[in-house]
Amino acid sequence: MECIVHFEVQHTDGVKPLRGLLFLEEGAAPAEQELVQMFKDMKFNVRLDDREKWIFKPVAPGETYSEIRITSFDNGKKSSKPESELKSIVGNLLPQKPTGL
């Protein structure tokens, strides 16, 4: 199945939104190594820096970008935004407000 990876590249002069494409097994999620290879194919030599926020940092010093952050995955099914899933989990863990009389 095709998976479109939406990400932002943080340059010194601003953020540039881009997309990449991965081919995965049905129902599979992208793995770290697949994402690193996708970026390498796009001439971004990076390593995963923050697993929770999907932030990648350049391996070589002196690059024109400081980080790459994945914003969402689009596999043609339900929205697979990492941020929305995290917000949902956090929202369920927070105490609920008491209801009025």
Order of alpha helices (4+ residues) and beta strands (2+ residues): beta-beta-alpha-beta-beta-beta-alpha
